[in-house]
Structures are given as structure tokens and as C-alpha cells.
Amino acid sequence: MVTRLRYVVLVTAIAILLAGVGLVSPLRASTPAVLPTAANLPGIGHVFIIMLENKSYTEVFGSQASADSADSYLQKALPAEGALLQNYYGTSHYSHSNYVTLVSGQPPNAYNQTDCPYFRDFNPTQIDSEGIAHGIGCVFPKTVKTVGDQLSASGKSWKAYAESMDSYNGPGLTPGPGCRHPATNGYDPSYSDDWNFVTRHVPFLYFKAITDSAKCKSLIVDDSKLKGDLANEKTTPNLSFIVPNTCSDGHDATCVDGSTGGLPAINKYLQTAVPQITQSPAFKKDGLLLILFDEAEFDGPDESASACCNTPLGPNSVSLGGPVPGPGGGRTGAVAISPFIKPGTISTSDYNHYSSLRTIEDVFSLAHLGYAARSEVSSFGEDVFTQPRP
């Protein structure tokens, strides 16, 4: 097993080497993606995503799942309310590159697979015909867009809600409220295990098209704002990207305050967060809630770097599995809940983070970003949306 520290050192060295040999040609503009033709999706108007951390399918939903009733909310109760996507996969290891892929369609690069200990600019030497930026780094230039940019440009609304962002009182982040991140090319103090808010789990902070905007502080906010926004359909964004802290998302086995993390913490968080969403006017009208894990375990008995959907390596990475040999981020499973999903649905189709991005884009009639446009990638289909409304 390769330890996290050794892997960061190794991949950083490779990143420097790749950047130095000039693998790609000078920067040029990308060709706009083609708008989707027909999505065959129900009339969804509000999408909610809750991002969880580092759990393999067998650990949460499968043969290794805990028999403890305290862990059964995500394992049993929530799939019974909607759909269990049995063959949902992360796209890479470690965490951060999965988040970036989910919101932008960009594949990993050799530096953001280390979870970005430094807030380094990504200076692309080329943006290719698929919209993929070639290069190394973490913070993408304004020319690289996210689904948030797409929604804003189309007159739709979005927000990212990050738990504990405004209560972070450590050094090195821009002042709040909202849109908190390290200085350009500076060390990210939230990279350590001393804090339960971490920048790397808020992917929109890594795109200058958003962070350089005067609207950033109103778009990337503390999750304490979520309850108020959910109270009225008009104040509920079309896309709500919800980032629990590293205790609530299961990342930490033992939380910063000494409490138990892992699956017990996930279930405790979801038992409050999910009803808050599903009882909201916007969700009841036309909502879709996706509960996703960024990646499977990358060490221990449940480690996995499996993949689906011919996940592309991309031009900037040497291994999608990172420290785990394999073509992806492993099988995680996912849960989808919606008025358009029959309770107890089980989907066995192959999906990944590119699929989720493509689904969101199809829901709102947006172009497909990056590798979400590839023919191997499918939006969620009738195997998920089993209860269409007339």
C-alpha cells in the first residue's frame, strides 16, 4: 500500500516532470459542446446533491454493511424512499479530483489527485476540442467553466452550501462570510486534519470564473443558509450542492471534537439533512436529491479503483486509481430520491460522476461539459426515473 504522504510526494514530482517536458501545444480556445437533443428526463426543476466521503459499495450497501441499526438509515431507509444505484462509481482517487469532475467534466491531473495541498494555479497549455484543459494544477482559469457557470448563463440559479465554512477560525483562508479559500499558490491550512471544514471538498472554489466574481460570496455559502433558502420555492436554487464537513461526510473516523465519525456520523447528518430537503416546497414540486460518495476506499480491505463507462484517463494523469492500481475511483453506489422515482427502485446500470453532471445538464437543457459529452456517458434513465408524472 502506498501511503498518502508518499503518494503526494511521488505525484508532485511527476507533475513537475510532465509540466517541464511540454507535452502539449500552445493554448487555444475550445470548440463549444453540442446541446443535448432529447434527454427523456422528467420535469425536474430543482436538483440537490449531498456529497459524502470515501466509502465502498460493500461497506455501505453490500456484503460488508454494518448490521447496526444506527447505520441503516443510508443503507436501507433512504433507498426504500427512492432508488439505489448499485453500479455507481467514483472517477479517480483521491477525493478532490472527483469533485472537480462532477461539476466541470474535467478529468484528474497529477496535482489535483493529491488533494491540492497548495492552491496552485492550473495554467493550461491547451484546451482541446472536447473542452479538456491540458496541464497541471488546481485552480482553473476563467476559460474553464462549471455547471454553475452554465446555470447562471441560462438564467438558472445555484449555490454551494459548505458546512462549517464560516466557523473556520484557523489561518490562511480569505475572510468570510462565504467563498473562503487560500491565497493563490499558497498552502491550504485546511488540508491538515486539524479542521472539519476543508476547501478541497468545495469544487467551485477551484474555478476563477467563480472566485473572481463579485457574486462568489453569495454563491458559495455556509450551510446554515440552506434551511432559510428551502423555506420557499422561489429562494431555493435550481442546483443546491451540499458539502457536509469532514465529520458529517464520514471522512474522519474520529471527528475533530472527539466524537465518532465514519458511517455513524453520516447517518446522523442525513437524518436531519434529508428530511429538510424532501419536505421543502421545491423538492415536493419537482426535486431530485442525489446522495453521492466521491470515491471508494483507497486503502484497507474495502479499497477499490474499479470503474465503469470507459472512464477516460485524460491527458494529465498517470493513473486514475492513484495509489490503488485500477482505472477509476471505485464502486460506491448512490441513492436518488425524487417524486419521479418509485420508492424501492434498484438500478443496475453503470453510472459515474460524469453521468451525474450530464444528467444535471440534460435536466436544464445545458451543453455537456468536458468528458460528460462522450458517447460512453449516459444520463440517468428510466431505470432510475421509474415514476414519471403525467
C-alpha positions as CSV (number, residue, x, y, z in Angstrom):
1,M,0.0,0.0,0.0
2,V,1.3,3.5,-0.9
3,T,0.7,5.9,2.0
4,R,-1.0,9.2,1.3
5,L,2.2,11.3,2.1
6,R,4.4,9.1,-0.2
7,Y,1.9,9.3,-3.0
8,V,1.6,13.1,-2.7
9,V,5.4,13.4,-2.9
10,L,5.6,11.0,-5.8
11,V,2.9,12.5,-7.9
12,T,4.1,16.1,-7.3
13,A,7.4,15.1,-8.7
14,I,5.7,13.5,-11.7
15,A,3.6,16.6,-12.2
16,I,6.7,18.8,-12.2
17,L,8.3,16.5,-14.8
18,L,5.3,16.5,-17.0
19,A,4.9,20.2,-16.9
20,G,8.6,20.6,-17.7
21,V,8.7,18.5,-20.8
22,G,5.9,20.4,-22.6
23,L,3.5,17.7,-23.5
24,V,1.0,19.9,-25.3
25,S,0.8,22.7,-27.7
26,P,0.1,26.4,-27.1
27,L,-3.3,27.5,-25.6
28,R,-6.2,27.7,-27.9
29,A,-9.9,28.1,-27.5
30,S,-12.2,25.1,-27.2
31,T,-15.0,24.1,-29.6
32,P,-18.4,24.6,-27.9
33,A,-20.1,21.4,-26.9
34,V,-23.3,20.4,-28.8
35,L,-26.5,20.9,-26.9
36,P,-28.3,17.7,-25.9
37,T,-31.0,16.7,-28.3
38,A,-33.6,14.8,-26.2
39,A,-32.9,13.9,-22.6
40,N,-36.0,11.7,-22.0
41,L,-36.0,13.0,-18.4
42,P,-39.0,14.0,-16.3
43,G,-39.8,17.6,-15.5
44,I,-37.2,18.1,-12.7
45,G,-36.7,21.8,-11.7
46,H,-34.5,21.5,-8.6
47,V,-31.5,19.3,-8.0
48,F,-29.9,18.7,-4.6
49,I,-26.6,16.9,-4.2
50,I,-25.2,15.8,-0.9
51,M,-21.5,14.8,-1.1
52,L,-20.2,12.1,1.2
53,E,-16.7,10.7,1.5
54,N,-14.6,7.6,0.9
55,K,-16.9,4.6,1.2
56,S,-17.0,1.5,-1.0
57,Y,-20.3,-0.1,-2.0
58,T,-19.8,-3.3,0.0
59,E,-19.1,-1.2,3.1
60,V,-22.4,0.8,2.9
61,F,-24.9,-1.2,0.9
62,G,-23.3,-4.6,0.3
63,S,-21.9,-7.6,2.0
64,Q,-19.8,-5.7,4.5
65,A,-22.6,-3.3,5.5
66,S,-23.0,-2.9,9.3
67,A,-25.9,-4.7,11.0
68,D,-26.0,-1.9,13.5
69,S,-29.4,-0.2,13.2
70,A,-27.7,3.2,13.7
71,D,-26.1,2.7,10.3
72,S,-29.2,1.5,8.5
73,Y,-30.6,4.9,7.5
74,L,-28.4,5.3,4.4
75,Q,-28.2,1.5,3.9
76,K,-31.9,0.7,4.0
77,A,-34.3,3.6,4.8
78,L,-33.2,6.1,2.1
79,P,-33.0,3.5,-0.8
80,A,-36.5,2.5,0.2
81,E,-37.6,6.1,-0.3
82,G,-36.1,6.3,-3.8
83,A,-33.6,4.4,-5.9
84,L,-30.3,2.6,-5.1
85,L,-27.9,3.0,-7.9
86,Q,-25.9,-0.2,-7.3
87,N,-23.3,0.4,-10.0
88,Y,-22.3,4.0,-9.4
89,Y,-18.5,4.7,-9.5
90,G,-16.1,7.3,-8.5
91,T,-13.9,8.5,-11.3
92,S,-10.5,8.7,-9.6
93,H,-8.5,8.8,-6.4
94,Y,-8.1,10.9,-4.2
95,S,-11.1,13.0,-3.3
96,H,-10.7,16.4,-4.9
97,S,-10.4,15.3,-8.5
98,N,-13.8,13.6,-8.2
99,Y,-15.4,16.8,-7.1
100,V,-13.9,18.7,-10.0
101,T,-15.1,16.1,-12.5
102,L,-18.6,16.2,-11.1
103,V,-19.0,19.9,-11.6
104,S,-16.9,20.5,-14.7
105,G,-16.3,17.3,-16.7
106,Q,-12.6,17.9,-16.3
107,P,-10.5,14.7,-15.7
108,P,-7.9,14.5,-13.0
109,N,-4.4,15.9,-13.3
110,A,-1.3,14.7,-11.5
111,Y,-1.6,17.5,-8.9
112,N,-5.2,17.7,-8.0
113,Q,-5.1,13.9,-7.4
114,T,-3.0,14.8,-4.4
115,D,-6.0,16.8,-3.0
116,C,-4.2,20.2,-3.6
117,P,-2.2,20.9,-0.5
118,Y,-1.3,24.2,-2.3
119,F,-3.8,26.3,-4.0
120,R,-1.8,26.3,-7.2
121,D,-3.0,27.8,-10.4
122,F,-3.7,25.5,-13.3
123,N,-2.1,27.1,-16.3
124,P,-3.3,25.2,-19.3
125,T,-1.1,25.0,-22.4
126,Q,-4.1,23.8,-24.4
127,I,-7.9,23.4,-24.2
128,D,-8.7,20.7,-26.7
129,S,-11.7,20.1,-28.9
130,E,-13.5,18.3,-26.0
131,G,-13.0,21.3,-23.7
132,I,-10.4,19.5,-21.6
133,A,-7.6,21.7,-20.2
134,H,-4.2,20.2,-20.6
135,G,-1.7,20.9,-17.8
136,I,-1.1,20.6,-14.1
137,G,-2.6,22.4,-11.1
138,C,-5.7,23.0,-9.0
139,V,-7.3,26.4,-9.7
140,F,-8.6,26.6,-13.2
141,P,-8.6,29.8,-15.3
142,K,-11.7,31.7,-16.3
143,T,-11.9,29.9,-19.6
144,V,-12.7,26.6,-17.9
145,K,-16.4,26.5,-16.8
146,T,-18.5,24.6,-14.4
147,V,-22.2,23.6,-14.3
148,G,-22.6,26.6,-12.1
149,D,-21.5,29.0,-14.8
150,Q,-23.8,27.2,-17.3
151,L,-26.8,27.7,-15.0
152,S,-26.0,31.3,-14.4
153,A,-25.7,32.0,-18.1
154,S,-29.0,30.3,-18.8
155,G,-30.9,32.3,-16.1
156,K,-31.0,29.5,-13.6
157,S,-29.8,29.6,-10.0
158,W,-27.3,27.6,-8.0
159,K,-25.5,27.6,-4.7
160,A,-22.9,25.6,-2.9
161,Y,-23.6,25.1,0.8
162,A,-20.5,24.2,2.9
163,E,-20.9,23.1,6.5
164,S,-18.6,24.8,9.0
165,M,-17.1,27.2,6.4
166,D,-17.9,30.4,8.2
167,S,-17.0,29.0,11.6
168,Y,-13.5,28.0,10.4
169,N,-11.2,30.1,12.6
170,G,-7.8,28.9,11.5
171,P,-5.2,30.8,9.5
172,G,-4.7,31.2,5.8
173,L,-8.2,31.5,4.2
174,T,-9.9,34.6,2.8
175,P,-12.3,36.2,5.3
176,G,-16.0,35.2,5.3
177,P,-18.8,35.0,5.2
178,G,-18.8,32.8,2.1
179,C,-16.3,32.0,-0.6
180,R,-13.4,31.1,1.7
181,H,-10.2,29.8,0.1
182,P,-6.4,30.0,0.4
183,A,-4.3,32.7,-1.3
184,T,-3.3,32.0,-4.9
185,N,-0.4,29.4,-4.9
186,G,-0.4,29.4,-1.1
187,Y,-0.6,26.5,1.3
188,D,-4.1,25.4,2.2
189,P,-4.2,25.1,6.0
190,S,-7.5,23.2,5.8
191,Y,-5.5,20.4,4.1
192,S,-4.4,19.2,7.6
193,D,-6.6,17.1,9.9
194,D,-7.0,19.9,12.4
195,W,-10.2,21.4,10.9
196,N,-13.6,20.0,9.9
197,F,-14.0,22.4,7.0
198,V,-11.8,21.6,4.0
199,T,-11.5,23.7,0.9
200,R,-10.9,20.7,-1.3
201,H,-14.4,19.4,-0.9
202,V,-15.9,22.6,-2.3
203,P,-15.0,22.3,-6.0
204,F,-16.4,25.6,-7.2
205,L,-13.7,27.3,-5.2
206,Y,-11.2,26.0,-7.7
207,F,-12.5,27.9,-10.7
208,K,-11.6,31.6,-11.2
209,A,-14.7,32.2,-13.3
210,I,-16.5,31.9,-9.9
211,T,-14.0,33.0,-7.2
212,D,-13.0,36.2,-9.2
213,S,-16.7,37.1,-9.4
214,A,-18.3,39.6,-7.1
215,K,-21.1,37.1,-6.7
216,C,-18.9,34.4,-5.2
217,K,-19.8,35.2,-1.6
218,S,-23.5,34.8,-2.4
219,L,-22.9,31.6,-4.4
220,I,-20.6,29.6,-2.1
221,V,-22.1,30.0,1.4
222,D,-22.1,28.4,4.8
223,D,-24.7,25.6,5.0
224,S,-26.5,27.5,7.8
225,K,-28.1,29.4,4.9
226,L,-29.7,26.2,3.5
227,K,-32.7,26.0,5.8
228,G,-33.9,29.5,5.0
229,D,-33.5,29.0,1.3
230,L,-35.5,25.8,1.4
231,A,-38.4,27.5,3.1
232,N,-39.7,28.9,-0.2
233,E,-39.6,27.6,-3.7
234,K,-38.6,31.0,-5.0
235,T,-35.5,31.1,-2.8
236,T,-34.4,27.5,-3.5
237,P,-31.7,27.3,-6.1
238,N,-32.2,25.1,-9.2
239,L,-29.0,23.4,-8.1
240,S,-28.0,23.0,-4.4
241,F,-24.6,21.5,-4.0
242,I,-24.3,20.5,-0.3
243,V,-21.0,19.8,1.3
244,P,-21.0,18.4,4.9
245,N,-17.9,18.9,7.0
246,T,-15.3,16.1,7.4
247,C,-17.2,14.7,10.4
248,S,-20.6,14.7,8.8
249,D,-19.5,13.3,5.5
250,G,-17.8,10.3,7.0
251,H,-14.2,11.3,6.1
252,D,-12.9,11.3,9.6
253,A,-13.1,8.1,11.6
254,T,-12.8,10.3,14.8
255,C,-14.0,13.8,14.4
256,V,-12.1,16.9,15.5
257,D,-14.2,17.2,18.6
258,G,-13.5,13.6,19.5
259,S,-16.9,12.2,18.5
260,T,-17.4,9.2,16.3
261,G,-17.1,9.8,12.6
262,G,-17.5,7.4,9.7
263,L,-20.9,5.9,8.8
264,P,-22.5,6.7,12.2
265,A,-21.7,10.4,11.6
266,I,-23.0,10.2,8.1
267,N,-26.3,8.7,9.2
268,K,-26.7,11.3,12.0
269,Y,-26.2,14.1,9.5
270,L,-28.5,12.6,6.9
271,Q,-31.3,12.1,9.4
272,T,-31.5,15.8,9.7
273,A,-30.5,17.0,6.2
274,V,-32.6,14.7,4.0
275,P,-36.0,15.5,5.6
276,Q,-35.1,19.2,5.5
277,I,-34.8,18.8,1.7
278,T,-37.5,16.3,0.9
279,Q,-40.1,18.3,2.9
280,S,-39.3,21.6,1.1
281,P,-41.8,23.0,-1.4
282,A,-39.3,22.9,-4.2
283,F,-38.4,19.3,-3.7
284,K,-42.1,18.3,-3.4
285,K,-42.9,20.1,-6.7
286,D,-40.1,18.8,-8.9
287,G,-37.0,17.8,-7.0
288,L,-34.2,15.3,-7.4
289,L,-31.9,14.5,-4.4
290,L,-28.6,12.7,-5.2
291,I,-26.6,11.3,-2.3
292,L,-23.1,10.6,-3.7
293,F,-19.8,9.4,-2.4
294,D,-16.8,11.0,-4.0
295,E,-14.7,7.8,-4.2
296,A,-14.5,4.3,-2.7
297,E,-11.9,3.4,-0.1
298,F,-8.3,3.7,-1.2
299,D,-6.8,1.5,1.4
300,G,-7.8,-1.4,3.6
301,P,-10.0,-4.4,2.9
302,D,-12.6,-2.3,1.0
303,E,-10.2,-0.4,-1.3
304,S,-11.3,-0.2,-4.9
305,A,-10.2,1.5,-8.1
306,S,-12.7,-0.1,-10.4
307,A,-14.6,2.0,-13.0
308,C,-17.4,1.9,-15.5
309,C,-18.3,3.6,-18.7
310,N,-14.8,3.6,-20.2
311,T,-13.7,6.4,-17.9
312,P,-11.0,8.3,-19.8
313,L,-7.6,8.7,-18.3
314,G,-7.3,12.2,-19.8
315,P,-4.1,13.9,-20.8
316,N,-2.9,15.0,-17.3
317,S,-2.8,11.9,-15.1
318,V,-0.7,8.8,-15.0
319,S,-3.2,6.7,-13.1
320,L,-6.9,7.3,-12.3
321,G,-6.6,4.9,-9.3
322,G,-3.8,7.0,-7.8
323,P,-2.2,4.8,-5.1
324,V,-4.6,1.9,-5.9
325,P,-3.9,0.1,-9.3
326,G,-7.0,0.5,-11.4
327,P,-8.9,2.6,-13.9
328,G,-11.1,4.7,-11.6
329,G,-12.3,5.7,-8.2
330,G,-14.1,2.5,-7.3
331,R,-17.7,1.3,-6.9
332,T,-19.5,3.4,-4.3
333,G,-23.2,3.1,-5.1
334,A,-25.5,6.1,-4.8
335,V,-29.0,7.0,-3.7
336,A,-31.5,9.1,-5.7
337,I,-34.8,10.3,-4.3
338,S,-37.5,12.2,-6.2
339,P,-41.2,12.4,-6.8
340,F,-40.2,11.0,-10.2
341,I,-38.7,7.8,-8.7
342,K,-40.8,4.9,-7.4
343,P,-39.8,4.0,-3.8
344,G,-37.6,0.9,-3.6
345,T,-36.2,1.2,-7.2
346,I,-33.0,-0.6,-7.8
347,S,-30.8,0.4,-10.8
348,T,-28.1,-1.9,-12.0
349,S,-26.9,0.4,-14.9
350,D,-23.4,1.8,-14.9
351,Y,-23.1,5.4,-13.8
352,N,-20.3,7.7,-12.5
353,H,-19.7,11.4,-11.8
354,Y,-19.7,12.3,-15.5
355,S,-23.2,10.7,-15.6
356,S,-24.4,12.9,-12.8
357,L,-23.1,16.0,-14.4
358,R,-24.6,15.0,-17.7
359,T,-28.0,14.4,-16.0
360,I,-28.0,17.8,-14.4
361,E,-27.1,19.4,-17.8
362,D,-29.9,17.5,-19.5
363,V,-32.4,18.4,-16.9
364,F,-31.7,22.1,-17.5
365,S,-31.0,21.8,-21.3
366,L,-27.4,22.7,-21.0
367,A,-24.4,21.8,-23.1
368,H,-22.3,18.8,-21.9
369,L,-19.0,19.9,-20.4
370,G,-15.7,18.1,-20.9
371,Y,-15.9,14.3,-20.8
372,A,-19.6,14.4,-19.9
373,A,-20.2,14.8,-23.6
374,R,-18.7,11.5,-24.5
375,S,-21.0,8.8,-26.0
376,E,-20.0,6.3,-23.3
377,V,-21.6,8.5,-20.7
378,S,-25.3,8.2,-20.1
379,S,-27.7,10.4,-18.1
380,F,-29.8,8.6,-15.6
381,G,-32.5,6.8,-17.5
382,E,-35.8,5.1,-17.0
383,D,-34.2,2.6,-14.7
384,V,-33.9,5.4,-12.2
385,F,-36.8,7.6,-13.1
386,T,-39.4,4.9,-12.6
387,Q,-42.4,7.1,-11.7
388,P,-42.9,9.8,-14.3
389,R,-45.7,12.2,-13.7
390,P,-48.3,12.8,-16.4
